[in-house]
Amino acid sequence: MKNKFGFLLIKPQLGENIGACARSMKNFGFDKLNIVSPKFTFPNHKTKVTSVGAYDIINKAKIYDEIDEAINKFEIIISLSARRRDINKKHITMKDFKDIINKNQNVSFGLMFGPEASGLSNKDLSYSNYILQIPTSKKFRSLNLSHSVTIICYEIFKIMSLKSFEKKGKKNKISSKFKVSSFVNHLLKLLETKNFFKPHEKKQSMITNINNLIYRLEPNDKELRILASIISSLSKKL
């Protein structure tokens, strides 16, 4: 599914930014880099240096003169913009972005990013199906090109590799309420021997608070045994 995503950099101005974009793409398993009208001879030395181990992506990047040529192989184009535009396009949130990807499993997506200084023009955006704005501080919305690519790569990676983000390892079975009750009774008896419940008229409310504390936990059998041992040890006379 990751092969369905391509990254389009429109009129990039700095070789080091493209190198950093390629590195981020490789970090998350993407390799389709498309560049439209770079403002320098591509690739240059800075591109190679900042791409580190992702120079293979730079080597096979496709270069185009016009956007309409670059987008031909994609079915849905999502453009990134730092500000909301007054054009007839649907502006989407990150949640919308996730939903669109999940609903279009067999569709090829092109993610389009603008020049570092000015971002995408309204003409560039006219080729889009959707416009996505990465949420940032209202005081400073502009993101570096490679940072934007990194965030989008990560968000798609999360969607496509959900199991990698789920908690791994066997979860011990939660103790039954019978065992929790036995522990609570053990605790209350020890507290009683230590004259903990003072003043006496508040004893019931104190027990209620203890119940609230213990019963809302979800300990497993091992954890209950450890707690019981700790409390028993502390209750012994020195």
C-alpha positions as CSV (number, residue, x, y, z in Angstrom):
1,M,0.0,0.0,0.0
2,K,2.9,2.4,0.7
3,N,3.8,2.2,-3.0
4,K,0.5,4.0,-3.7
5,F,1.9,7.3,-2.2
6,G,4.1,9.7,-4.2
7,F,5.6,13.0,-3.0
8,L,5.6,16.0,-5.3
9,L,7.9,18.9,-4.6
10,I,7.0,21.9,-6.6
11,K,9.8,24.3,-7.5
12,P,12.0,23.5,-4.5
13,Q,14.8,26.0,-3.9
14,L,17.3,24.3,-1.7
15,G,19.1,21.0,-2.4
16,E,19.5,20.2,1.3
17,N,15.7,20.3,1.8
18,I,15.2,17.7,-1.0
19,G,17.9,15.5,0.6
20,A,16.2,15.8,4.0
21,C,12.8,15.0,2.4
22,A,14.3,11.8,0.8
23,R,15.7,10.8,4.1
24,S,12.4,11.1,5.8
25,M,10.6,9.2,3.1
26,K,13.0,6.3,3.4
27,N,12.6,6.4,7.2
28,F,8.9,5.5,6.8
29,G,9.2,3.2,3.7
30,F,8.3,5.6,0.8
31,D,10.4,5.9,-2.3
32,K,8.5,7.8,-5.0
33,L,9.9,11.3,-5.2
34,N,8.7,13.7,-8.0
35,I,10.2,17.1,-8.5
36,V,8.7,19.9,-10.6
37,S,11.0,22.6,-11.9
38,P,13.7,22.7,-9.2
39,K,15.4,26.1,-8.9
40,F,18.9,24.6,-9.1
41,T,20.8,22.0,-11.0
42,F,19.4,18.7,-9.5
43,P,20.9,16.9,-7.7
44,N,23.6,19.0,-6.2
45,H,26.2,18.3,-3.4
46,K,24.0,19.5,-0.6
47,T,21.2,17.2,-1.8
48,K,23.5,14.2,-1.5
49,V,24.9,15.2,1.9
50,T,21.6,15.7,3.6
51,S,20.0,12.6,2.1
52,V,22.5,10.4,4.0
53,G,21.5,6.8,3.3
54,A,18.6,7.8,1.1
55,Y,20.5,8.8,-2.0
56,D,18.9,5.9,-3.9
57,I,15.6,7.9,-3.7
58,I,17.4,11.0,-5.1
59,N,18.9,8.9,-7.9
60,K,15.5,7.6,-9.1
61,A,13.5,10.8,-8.5
62,K,11.5,11.9,-11.5
63,I,11.9,15.5,-12.8
64,Y,9.1,17.3,-14.6
65,D,8.7,20.7,-16.1
66,E,5.1,21.1,-15.4
67,I,2.7,20.0,-12.6
68,D,0.1,18.5,-15.0
69,E,2.8,16.1,-16.2
70,A,3.8,15.1,-12.6
71,I,0.3,14.4,-11.4
72,N,-0.8,12.1,-14.3
73,K,-0.1,8.8,-12.6
74,F,-2.0,9.7,-9.4
75,E,-5.7,9.4,-8.8
76,I,-6.0,11.7,-5.8
77,I,-3.9,14.8,-5.2
78,I,-3.7,16.2,-1.7
79,S,-1.9,19.6,-1.4
80,L,-0.2,21.0,1.7
81,S,-0.7,24.6,2.6
82,A,0.2,26.6,5.7
83,R,-2.8,28.8,5.4
84,R,-6.4,28.4,4.3
85,R,-7.0,29.5,0.7
86,D,-10.1,31.2,-0.7
87,I,-10.5,28.8,-3.5
88,N,-13.2,26.2,-4.4
89,K,-11.4,23.2,-2.8
90,K,-12.2,21.1,0.2
91,H,-9.9,21.9,3.1
92,I,-9.4,18.8,5.3
93,T,-8.1,18.1,8.7
94,M,-5.7,15.3,9.7
95,K,-8.6,13.2,10.7
96,D,-10.2,13.7,7.3
97,F,-6.8,12.8,5.8
98,K,-6.8,9.5,7.7
99,D,-10.4,8.8,6.7
100,I,-9.7,9.5,3.0
101,I,-6.8,7.1,3.0
102,N,-8.7,4.4,4.8
103,K,-11.7,4.7,2.4
104,N,-9.5,4.5,-0.7
105,Q,-7.2,1.5,-0.1
106,N,-6.6,0.9,-3.8
107,V,-6.1,4.5,-4.9
108,S,-2.8,6.2,-5.7
109,F,-2.1,9.4,-3.8
110,G,0.1,12.3,-4.7
111,L,1.1,14.6,-1.8
112,M,2.1,18.0,-3.2
113,F,4.4,20.5,-1.4
114,G,5.2,24.0,-2.5
115,P,8.4,26.1,-2.7
116,E,10.1,27.0,0.6
117,A,9.6,30.8,0.3
118,S,6.0,31.1,-0.9
119,G,4.3,27.7,-0.8
120,L,1.9,26.5,-3.5
121,S,0.2,29.1,-5.6
122,N,-3.6,29.0,-6.3
123,K,-2.8,27.7,-9.7
124,D,-0.8,24.9,-8.2
125,L,-3.7,24.1,-5.8
126,S,-6.1,24.0,-8.7
127,Y,-4.8,20.5,-9.5
128,S,-5.7,19.2,-6.1
129,N,-8.6,17.2,-4.8
130,Y,-8.1,18.3,-1.2
131,I,-6.0,20.9,0.7
132,L,-4.5,19.8,4.0
133,Q,-3.2,22.1,6.6
134,I,-0.9,20.7,9.2
135,P,-2.0,22.0,12.6
136,T,0.6,24.4,14.1
137,S,0.7,27.3,16.5
138,K,-1.4,30.2,15.2
139,K,1.6,32.5,16.0
140,F,3.9,30.8,13.4
141,R,2.3,28.5,10.9
142,S,5.1,28.2,8.3
143,L,6.9,24.8,8.4
144,N,10.1,23.9,6.7
145,L,9.5,21.8,3.6
146,S,11.3,18.7,4.9
147,H,9.5,19.0,8.3
148,S,6.2,19.0,6.5
149,V,7.2,15.9,4.5
150,T,8.3,14.2,7.6
151,I,5.0,14.8,9.4
152,I,3.0,13.5,6.5
153,C,5.2,10.4,6.1
154,Y,4.7,9.7,9.8
155,E,1.0,10.1,9.7
156,I,0.6,7.8,6.7
157,F,3.0,5.3,8.3
158,K,0.8,5.3,11.4
159,I,-2.3,4.6,9.3
160,M,-0.7,1.8,7.3
161,S,1.3,0.3,10.1
162,L,-1.2,0.5,12.9
163,K,-0.1,-2.8,14.5
164,S,3.4,-1.4,15.0
165,F,1.8,1.3,17.3
166,E,-0.3,-1.2,19.3
167,K,1.0,-2.3,22.7
168,K,2.9,-5.6,22.2
169,G,3.5,-8.4,24.7
170,K,1.2,-10.6,26.6
171,K,-1.0,-8.8,29.0
172,N,-1.5,-10.6,32.3
173,K,-5.1,-11.4,33.2
174,I,-6.8,-9.0,35.5
175,S,-7.5,-10.4,38.9
176,S,-11.1,-11.3,39.8
177,K,-13.0,-9.1,42.1
178,F,-13.0,-12.0,44.6
179,K,-9.3,-11.7,44.8
180,V,-9.4,-8.0,45.0
181,S,-12.0,-8.2,47.8
182,S,-9.7,-10.7,49.7
183,F,-6.9,-8.2,49.4
184,V,-9.0,-5.3,50.6
185,N,-10.3,-7.3,53.6
186,H,-6.7,-8.2,54.5
187,L,-5.7,-4.5,54.3
188,L,-8.7,-3.4,56.4
189,K,-7.9,-5.9,59.1
190,L,-4.3,-4.7,59.3
191,L,-5.4,-1.1,59.5
192,E,-7.9,-2.0,62.2
193,T,-5.1,-3.5,64.3
194,K,-3.1,-0.3,63.9
195,N,-6.0,1.9,65.1
196,F,-6.0,3.6,61.7
197,F,-9.7,4.4,61.7
198,K,-9.8,7.6,63.7
199,P,-12.1,9.3,64.6
200,H,-14.4,6.3,64.7
201,E,-17.4,8.2,63.3
202,K,-15.4,8.6,60.0
203,K,-14.5,4.9,59.7
204,Q,-17.1,4.1,57.1
205,S,-16.3,7.0,54.9
206,M,-12.6,6.0,55.1
207,I,-13.4,2.5,54.1
208,T,-15.4,3.8,51.2
209,N,-12.5,5.9,50.0
210,I,-10.2,2.8,50.3
211,N,-12.6,0.8,48.3
212,N,-12.8,3.5,45.7
213,L,-9.0,3.5,45.4
214,I,-8.4,-0.2,45.2
215,Y,-11.4,-1.4,43.2
216,R,-10.9,1.0,40.3
217,L,-7.4,-0.5,39.8
218,E,-7.0,-3.4,37.4
219,P,-4.2,-5.4,39.0
220,N,-3.2,-8.9,38.0
221,D,-2.7,-11.7,40.5
222,K,1.0,-11.1,40.7
223,E,0.6,-7.4,41.5
224,L,-2.0,-8.2,44.2
225,R,0.4,-10.7,45.8
226,I,3.2,-8.1,45.8
227,L,0.9,-5.5,47.4
228,A,-0.3,-7.9,50.0
229,S,3.3,-8.8,50.9
230,I,4.3,-5.1,51.1
231,I,1.5,-4.3,53.4
232,S,2.1,-7.4,55.6
233,S,5.8,-6.5,55.9
234,L,5.0,-2.9,56.9
235,S,2.6,-4.1,59.5
236,K,5.1,-6.2,61.3
237,K,6.7,-4.8,64.5
238,L,10.3,-3.7,64.0
